[in-house]
Amino acid sequence: MAAPKIRCLPLTPDRWDDLERIFGPNGANSGCWCMWFRRPRKEWQAAHSKGNRAAFKKLVDDDAPLGLIAYVDGAPAGWCAVAPHEDYSVLARSKLFPPTGESRLWAITCLFVHRDFRRSGLSRPLIDAAVAHAKRRGAEAVEAYPVVVEGRASPARGFHGFAEVFEAAGFEEIDRPSESRARMRVRFR
């Protein structure tokens, strides 16, 4: 049996329907629509699912750098949010992960794999593709904020990704602001 063919492509307006298939009617995690790091908390909560979906769709239509969709044998299977750090307004005010002031820093804020493809090893190819994508667009480093767990964890806890997968992809832990969260980074220069 041949290994599945995995392709990771940037989210563009013509791929919106594929993202909706991955996220499902709930917008991935609790109506997030990948706006958790892009909107102040009150705004995010007030908008909830429909408003967050509309805001994210507008960013897609405006051709903003947002992330990559993973396809497994042509089927939309996963999502990785990767964009310039300054595009995430919540990170600019984060007490857990305070800004470093570095320019040309990109951030991976979300990894979401459709339930039909979970536990298939898709996170690693998504991370590798996101790092390559950021590097091609001029990033000097990519940061991530994964969950640190021992043993098996619920996929619901892992929408930031898991530290062990980022470490396997070449990221180094640079800070651990809590027992369950790390700041990890890969540098190009």
Secondary structure, DSSP 8 states (H G I E B T S, - for coil): -----EEEEE--GGGHHHHHHHHTTTTTTTT-TT-TTTS-HHHHHHHHHHHHHHHHHHHHHTT---EEEEEETTEEEEEEEEEEGGG-HHHHT-SSS-----SSEEEEEEEEE-GGGTTSS-HHHHHHHHHHHHHHTT-SEEEE--B--SS---GGGGTT-BHHHHHHTT-EEEEEEETTEEEEEEE--
